[in-house]
Amino acid sequence: MDFEIWDAHVHLSGVPGATPEERLGRLLEFADRLGIRRVCVFMGLRWSYDPSPEEFRRQNDEVLRAIAAFPHRAFGFVYLNPKHTTASLEEIERCVVEGPMVGIKLWVAERCHSPLLDPIVARAVELQLPILQHTYLKATGNLPGESTPQDLAELARRHPRACFIAAHSGAQWEVGIRAFKPHRNIHAELCGFDPTNGVTEMAVRELGAERVIFGSDAGGRSFASQLAKVLDADISPHAKELILGGNLKRILAPSLARKGFG
C-alpha cells in the first residue's frame, strides 16, 4: 500500500548548503527517495536555547526563504520564545497572519507549563494553529527551560481548545504517551529517538491512531530510520495512513485552506 507521507518535523540544520534554499533542496532530495511528499520546517541555520526577538526573527526569515523556494513541498512553523510575549505575538502576525506559515514551534527557552505561554496559546486557538512543543526527559537532566511531557499535559489541561503536537513524545515515550493520554488535544509525535520496537504500537493502543503523527527530525535524524517506526509497526494499514500523513493534514487543514494550499 502506498502512503501519502507528510513529515511534521524538519530542520535546516545537519545538511550541506550555504543558504536556506540549498539546505532545504538537499533535504527534499533525500525525502524524494522515500516518497515523502510534504515537510514542515522550523528554526534556522543556527539555533540558540533562549533566542532574543532579533534571533528568532532571523531564524524565521531563513525558513521563509526556504519555503518560498519550494512552496508546493514545504510548510513553515513560526519559531517563538514565550519569554518575549509581545515580540512573539507580533511574529505570529508577521509570519502567519500576513505570511505563509501554518503553525507554531516552541523549543527550550521556557518550560511550557509556564503562564508565559498562555497569550501565545490563546492566539493559536483564535487562528486554529497547531503548536509543536518540544518535550523531553533526559537521563542526564533536562536543560533549564526544557519541557517534560507532564509540563505539556498541564498546558493542555489549561487550554482544552488548543491543538498540541508533542515533539519526540518525551523521548522516554512510555512515560510521555501515558502523560498525554487524558488530554485529547495532545498528539504524540514520533521523531528524534532511535527506532524502538513497540513505540508506535503503544501510541496507537493508548491514544488511538488519530492522535499519533510521523516526524523525522531531519537533518538531525534520517528519514529512513524514523519512517521505520511506522512502516514496520504491527498496526493496520489504515493506522499507518493516518500517522504518516492523514492526521497532520487534518490538523493543518484550517491553516492550509486560508493560505490556498491544495
C-alpha positions as CSV (number, residue, x, y, z in Angstrom):
1,M,0.0,0.0,0.0
2,D,1.3,3.4,-0.9
3,F,1.0,6.2,1.7
4,E,0.9,9.9,1.2
5,I,3.6,10.9,3.7
6,W,3.8,14.3,5.4
7,D,6.7,15.0,7.8
8,A,5.8,17.2,10.8
9,H,9.3,17.9,12.0
10,V,12.2,19.0,9.7
11,H,15.1,21.4,10.3
12,L,17.6,23.2,8.1
13,S,20.5,22.1,10.2
14,G,22.6,18.9,9.7
15,V,22.7,19.1,5.9
16,P,25.1,20.7,3.5
17,G,24.3,24.1,1.9
18,A,25.3,27.7,2.3
19,T,21.8,29.1,2.1
20,P,18.4,28.1,3.5
21,E,17.2,27.3,-0.1
22,E,20.2,25.0,-0.7
23,R,19.7,23.1,2.5
24,L,16.0,22.5,2.1
25,G,16.7,21.5,-1.5
26,R,19.1,18.8,-0.3
27,L,16.6,17.6,2.3
28,L,13.9,17.3,-0.3
29,E,16.2,15.2,-2.5
30,F,16.5,12.7,0.4
31,A,12.8,12.9,1.1
32,D,12.1,12.1,-2.6
33,R,13.9,8.8,-2.3
34,L,11.4,7.7,0.4
35,G,8.3,9.1,-1.1
36,I,7.8,11.9,1.4
37,R,5.6,14.5,-0.2
38,R,5.4,17.4,2.2
39,V,7.6,18.6,5.1
40,C,7.1,21.1,7.9
41,V,10.2,23.2,8.5
42,F,11.1,25.4,11.5
43,M,14.2,27.1,13.1
44,G,17.1,28.4,11.1
45,L,20.6,27.6,10.2
46,R,22.0,28.3,13.7
47,W,20.0,27.8,16.9
48,S,20.1,29.2,20.4
49,Y,18.4,27.9,23.5
50,D,17.0,31.2,24.6
51,P,16.7,33.4,21.5
52,S,16.2,37.1,21.6
53,P,13.4,38.6,19.4
54,E,16.1,39.6,16.8
55,E,17.4,36.0,16.8
56,F,14.1,34.2,16.3
57,R,13.1,36.7,13.7
58,R,16.3,35.9,11.8
59,Q,15.6,32.2,12.0
60,N,12.0,32.7,10.8
61,D,13.3,34.8,7.9
62,E,15.6,31.9,6.9
63,V,12.7,29.5,7.0
64,L,10.6,31.9,5.0
65,R,13.3,32.0,2.3
66,A,13.5,28.2,2.3
67,I,9.8,27.5,1.9
68,A,9.4,30.2,-0.7
69,A,11.8,28.2,-2.9
70,F,9.7,25.1,-2.6
71,P,6.1,26.3,-2.0
72,H,4.4,23.0,-3.1
73,R,6.6,20.8,-0.9
74,A,7.3,22.7,2.4
75,F,5.3,24.4,5.1
76,G,6.7,26.7,7.8
77,F,6.1,26.9,11.5
78,V,6.9,30.2,13.2
79,Y,9.6,29.8,16.0
80,L,8.9,31.8,19.1
81,N,10.3,32.5,22.6
82,P,7.5,32.8,25.2
83,K,9.7,35.0,27.4
84,H,9.2,37.7,24.8
85,T,5.4,37.8,24.7
86,T,4.9,41.0,22.6
87,A,7.5,40.1,20.1
88,S,6.2,36.5,19.8
89,L,2.7,37.7,19.2
90,E,4.0,40.2,16.6
91,E,5.9,37.4,14.9
92,I,2.7,35.3,14.6
93,E,1.1,38.3,12.8
94,R,4.1,38.7,10.6
95,C,4.8,35.1,9.6
96,V,1.3,33.5,9.9
97,V,-1.5,36.2,9.5
98,E,0.4,38.2,6.9
99,G,2.8,35.5,5.8
100,P,2.7,31.8,4.6
101,M,3.4,29.9,7.9
102,V,0.8,27.5,9.2
103,G,1.9,26.5,12.7
104,I,3.9,27.4,15.8
105,K,7.1,25.9,17.1
106,L,8.3,26.2,20.7
107,W,11.6,24.7,21.9
108,V,13.5,25.0,25.2
109,A,13.5,28.7,26.2
110,E,10.7,28.3,28.8
111,R,9.0,25.2,30.2
112,C,5.6,25.0,28.6
113,H,3.6,24.8,31.8
114,S,4.5,28.5,32.4
115,P,1.8,31.1,32.3
116,L,4.0,33.0,29.8
117,L,2.7,30.6,27.1
118,D,-0.9,31.5,27.7
119,P,-1.2,34.5,25.4
120,I,0.6,32.6,22.6
121,V,-1.8,29.6,23.0
122,A,-4.8,31.8,23.1
123,R,-3.8,33.4,19.8
124,A,-3.1,30.0,18.3
125,V,-6.6,28.9,19.2
126,E,-8.1,32.0,17.5
127,L,-6.2,31.2,14.4
128,Q,-6.6,27.4,14.6
129,L,-2.9,26.9,14.5
130,P,-1.2,23.7,15.9
131,I,1.6,24.2,18.4
132,L,4.5,21.8,18.1
133,Q,6.1,21.8,21.5
134,H,9.5,20.1,22.2
135,T,9.1,17.5,25.1
136,Y,11.9,15.5,26.5
137,L,13.1,13.6,29.5
138,K,16.9,13.4,29.5
139,A,18.7,10.8,31.6
140,T,21.4,13.4,32.3
141,G,18.8,16.0,33.3
142,N,16.9,18.5,31.2
143,L,18.0,21.9,30.2
144,P,16.7,24.7,32.5
145,G,13.8,25.6,30.1
146,E,13.2,22.2,28.6
147,S,9.7,20.9,28.8
148,T,8.7,17.5,30.1
149,P,5.6,15.5,28.9
150,Q,4.0,16.4,32.2
151,D,4.5,20.1,31.5
152,L,2.7,19.8,28.2
153,A,-0.1,17.9,29.9
154,E,-0.6,20.8,32.3
155,L,-0.7,23.3,29.5
156,A,-3.2,21.2,27.5
157,R,-5.4,21.0,30.6
158,R,-5.5,24.8,30.8
159,H,-6.2,25.2,27.1
160,P,-8.6,22.4,26.0
161,R,-9.4,24.1,22.7
162,A,-5.8,24.2,21.6
163,C,-4.1,21.7,19.4
164,F,-0.7,20.4,20.5
165,I,1.9,18.2,18.8
166,A,4.3,16.7,21.4
167,A,7.6,16.6,19.6
168,H,9.6,13.4,20.4
169,S,6.8,12.1,22.7
170,G,9.0,13.0,25.6
171,A,11.9,10.7,24.2
172,Q,11.1,8.4,27.1
173,W,8.0,7.5,25.2
174,E,6.4,5.1,27.7
175,V,6.2,8.0,30.1
176,G,5.2,10.6,27.5
177,I,2.4,8.6,26.0
178,R,0.9,7.9,29.4
179,A,1.1,11.6,30.3
180,F,-0.6,12.6,27.1
181,K,-3.4,10.0,27.2
182,P,-6.0,12.0,29.2
183,H,-5.7,15.1,27.0
184,R,-7.2,14.5,23.6
185,N,-5.8,17.8,22.3
186,I,-2.2,16.4,22.5
187,H,-0.9,14.4,19.6
188,A,2.2,12.2,20.1
189,E,4.9,12.8,17.5
190,L,7.4,10.0,17.0
191,C,10.6,11.7,15.9
192,G,14.1,12.1,17.3
193,F,14.9,9.0,19.2
194,D,16.2,5.6,18.0
195,P,13.8,3.3,16.3
196,T,12.5,1.1,19.0
197,N,10.2,-1.9,18.8
198,G,6.8,-1.2,20.3
199,V,6.7,2.6,20.4
200,T,4.2,3.1,17.6
201,E,2.1,0.1,18.7
202,M,1.9,1.6,22.3
203,A,1.0,5.0,21.0
204,V,-1.8,3.6,18.9
205,R,-3.1,1.3,21.6
206,E,-3.1,4.0,24.3
207,L,-4.1,7.1,22.3
208,G,-5.7,5.9,19.1
209,A,-4.1,6.1,15.7
210,E,-5.8,9.5,15.1
211,R,-3.5,11.1,17.9
212,V,-0.1,9.8,16.5
213,I,1.9,11.8,14.0
214,F,5.0,11.0,12.0
215,G,8.0,13.3,12.1
216,S,11.7,12.7,11.3
217,D,13.8,15.4,12.9
218,A,15.8,15.5,9.7
219,G,18.6,16.5,9.2
220,G,19.4,15.5,12.8
221,R,17.9,12.1,12.1
222,S,17.5,10.2,8.8
223,F,14.1,10.0,7.1
224,A,14.6,6.2,6.7
225,S,15.2,5.4,10.4
226,Q,12.2,7.4,11.5
227,L,9.9,6.1,8.9
228,A,10.8,2.6,10.1
229,K,9.0,3.3,13.4
230,V,5.7,3.4,11.4
231,L,6.2,1.2,8.4
232,D,7.5,-1.7,10.4
233,A,5.0,-1.3,13.2
234,D,2.4,-4.1,13.8
235,I,-0.6,-1.8,13.2
236,S,-3.2,-1.7,10.5
237,P,-2.6,-0.1,7.1
238,H,-5.3,2.5,8.0
239,A,-3.5,3.4,11.2
240,K,-0.3,3.9,9.2
241,E,-2.1,6.0,6.7
242,L,-3.3,8.3,9.5
243,I,0.1,8.5,11.2
244,L,2.1,9.1,8.1
245,G,0.0,12.0,6.7
246,G,-3.7,11.9,7.4
247,N,-3.6,13.3,10.9
248,L,-1.2,16.1,10.1
249,K,-3.3,17.0,7.0
250,R,-6.4,17.2,9.2
251,I,-4.7,19.4,11.8
252,L,-3.3,21.8,9.3
253,A,-6.5,21.9,7.2
254,P,-7.7,25.3,8.5
255,S,-4.4,27.0,8.0
256,L,-3.8,25.5,4.6
257,A,-7.3,26.5,3.5
258,R,-6.6,30.1,4.4
259,K,-3.3,30.0,2.5
260,G,-4.9,28.4,-0.6
261,F,-2.9,25.2,-0.5
262,G,-4.5,22.2,-2.2
